[in-house]
């Protein structure tokens, strides 16, 4: 069953440039993961500290592996102060 995570992250203003600098690498690394079907992170047009997130993985194992990898990566360290607001759902 496909796993979809959708929502946003809110970045502290003082960390915004660091996040933006490392975002493309995080996206590239995620898209190269086994089981990643789609991964988009786009900065909001109005609030520069908000980034809309859409993730789709082939199954829960792939999604969980992504979570482990991302949390253990530089991205996990850099985004430790980021507010995350997500909804996770499953599709057949």
Secondary structure, DSSP 8 states (H G I E B T S, - for coil): -EEEEEEEEE--GGGHHHHHHHHHHHHHHHHTSTTEEEEEEEE-SS-TTEEEEEEEESSHHHHHHHHHHHHHSHHHHHTTT-EEEEEEEEE-
